[in-house]
Amino acid sequence: MMIEIVARSERPLTRTEIVNRLNRKKTPHLINMMDSLVDAGVFTRSIVTFNNGVTGYVYSVAHEFARE
């Protein structure tokens, strides 16, 4: 389900956006799941600086897993 949520998005999603779309709270377990998907090559993770100056991660689906 997490992969589908990120794959359907037209832009990379933050951790908070992903867990909100799952109707869950941001927990270490869910963050570990996202990191595992990055390690497996399913997600790509980028570091961005938001308008308020805070740095964070955004996730997108790796090209080979993207919906055509």
ZAPA-111130 format. One line per 8 residues: number of its first residue (from 1); for each residue x, y, z of N, C-alpha, C. Coordinates in nm, 2 decimals. Layout:
REM ZAPA-111130
NUM = X Y Z X Y Z X Y Z ~ ...;
This chain:
REM ZAPA-111130
1 = 0.08 -0.12 0.00 0.00 0.00 0.00 0.09 0.13 0.00 ~ 0.20 0.12 0.08 0.28 0.24 0.08 0.34 0.27 -0.06 ~ 0.38 0.16 -0.13 0.44 0.17 -0.26 0.34 0.24 -0.36 ~ 0.21 0.19 -0.35 0.11 0.25 -0.44 0.09 0.39 -0.41 ~ 0.09 0.43 -0.28 0.06 0.58 -0.25 0.17 0.66 -0.31 ~ 0.30 0.62 -0.30 0.41 0.70 -0.35 0.40 0.69 -0.51 ~ 0.37 0.58 -0.56 0.37 0.56 -0.71 0.26 0.65 -0.77 ~ 0.15 0.67 -0.70 0.04 0.74 -0.76 0.06 0.90 -0.75;
9 = 0.15 0.94 -0.67 0.18 1.08 -0.65 0.25 1.14 -0.77 ~ 0.21 1.26 -0.81 0.28 1.33 -0.92 0.41 1.39 -0.88 ~ 0.44 1.39 -0.75 0.56 1.45 -0.70 0.61 1.37 -0.58 ~ 0.74 1.38 -0.54 0.79 1.31 -0.43 0.71 1.35 -0.30 ~ 0.69 1.26 -0.21 0.62 1.28 -0.09 0.71 1.28 0.04 ~ 0.68 1.36 0.13 0.75 1.36 0.26 0.70 1.24 0.34 ~ 0.78 1.21 0.45 0.74 1.10 0.54 0.60 1.13 0.60 ~ 0.58 1.25 0.64 0.45 1.29 0.70 0.33 1.27 0.60;
17 = 0.36 1.31 0.47 0.25 1.29 0.37 0.22 1.14 0.35 ~ 0.32 1.06 0.35 0.30 0.92 0.33 0.22 0.86 0.44 ~ 0.26 0.88 0.56 0.19 0.82 0.68 0.05 0.88 0.69 ~ 0.03 1.01 0.66 -0.11 1.06 0.66 -0.20 1.00 0.56 ~ -0.15 0.96 0.44 -0.23 0.90 0.34 -0.25 0.75 0.38 ~ -0.17 0.70 0.47 -0.20 0.56 0.52 -0.29 0.57 0.65 ~ -0.33 0.69 0.69 -0.41 0.71 0.81 -0.34 0.65 0.93 ~ -0.21 0.68 0.94 -0.13 0.63 1.05 -0.05 0.74 1.11;
25 = 0.02 0.72 1.22 0.11 0.82 1.28 0.25 0.78 1.23 ~ 0.33 0.89 1.23 0.47 0.86 1.19 0.55 0.80 1.31 ~ 0.58 0.67 1.29 0.65 0.59 1.39 0.78 0.54 1.34 ~ 0.87 0.51 1.43 1.00 0.45 1.39 0.98 0.33 1.30 ~ 0.88 0.25 1.32 0.86 0.13 1.24 0.83 0.17 1.10 ~ 0.74 0.27 1.08 0.71 0.31 0.94 0.82 0.38 0.87 ~ 0.90 0.45 0.95 1.02 0.52 0.89 1.12 0.41 0.85 ~ 1.14 0.30 0.93 1.22 0.19 0.90 1.17 0.12 0.77;
33 = 1.04 0.11 0.75 0.99 0.05 0.63 1.02 0.13 0.51 ~ 1.01 0.26 0.52 1.05 0.35 0.41 1.20 0.33 0.37 ~ 1.28 0.33 0.48 1.42 0.32 0.46 1.46 0.18 0.40 ~ 1.39 0.08 0.44 1.41 -0.06 0.38 1.37 -0.06 0.23 ~ 1.26 0.01 0.19 1.23 0.02 0.05 1.33 0.10 -0.03 ~ 1.40 0.20 0.03 1.51 0.27 -0.03 1.62 0.17 -0.05 ~ 1.66 0.09 0.06 1.77 0.00 0.05 1.74 -0.11 -0.06 ~ 1.62 -0.15 -0.07 1.58 -0.25 -0.17 1.57 -0.19 -0.31;
41 = 1.58 -0.06 -0.33 1.58 0.00 -0.46 1.44 0.03 -0.51 ~ 1.34 0.02 -0.43 1.20 0.04 -0.47 1.18 0.19 -0.46 ~ 1.22 0.26 -0.36 1.20 0.40 -0.34 1.34 0.47 -0.36 ~ 1.33 0.60 -0.41 1.45 0.68 -0.40 1.42 0.79 -0.30 ~ 1.52 0.83 -0.23 1.51 0.93 -0.12 1.60 1.05 -0.15 ~ 1.54 1.17 -0.14 1.62 1.29 -0.16 1.60 1.38 -0.04 ~ 1.71 1.46 -0.01 1.70 1.55 0.10 1.66 1.69 0.04 ~ 1.56 1.75 0.10 1.52 1.88 0.05 1.52 1.98 0.16;
49 = 1.52 2.11 0.13 1.50 2.21 0.23 1.37 2.28 0.20 ~ 1.28 2.28 0.30 1.15 2.33 0.29 1.15 2.48 0.31 ~ 1.04 2.55 0.28 1.03 2.69 0.28 1.07 2.75 0.42 ~ 1.05 2.68 0.52 1.08 2.72 0.66 1.22 2.70 0.70 ~ 1.30 2.65 0.60 1.45 2.63 0.63 1.48 2.49 0.69 ~ 1.38 2.41 0.72 1.40 2.28 0.77 1.43 2.18 0.66 ~ 1.53 2.09 0.69 1.56 1.99 0.59 1.49 1.86 0.62 ~ 1.45 1.79 0.52 1.38 1.67 0.54 1.39 1.58 0.41;
57 = 1.33 1.46 0.42 1.34 1.36 0.32 1.21 1.36 0.24 ~ 1.22 1.34 0.11 1.11 1.31 0.02 1.14 1.18 -0.05 ~ 1.03 1.11 -0.08 1.04 0.98 -0.14 0.97 0.97 -0.27 ~ 1.02 0.90 -0.37 0.95 0.87 -0.49 0.99 0.73 -0.53 ~ 0.91 0.67 -0.62 0.93 0.53 -0.66 1.04 0.53 -0.76 ~ 1.13 0.44 -0.75 1.24 0.42 -0.84 1.19 0.39 -0.98 ~ 1.26 0.44 -1.08 1.21 0.43 -1.22 1.16 0.29 -1.26 ~ 1.23 0.19 -1.22 1.19 0.05 -1.26 1.06 0.00 -1.20;
65 = 1.02 0.07 -1.09 0.89 0.04 -1.02 0.78 0.14 -1.05 ~ 0.81 0.24 -1.13 0.71 0.34 -1.16 0.60 0.29 -1.24 ~ 0.48 0.34 -1.22 0.37 0.30 -1.31 0.38 0.37 -1.44 ~ 0.36 0.29 -1.54 0.37 0.34 -1.68 0.24 0.40 -1.72;
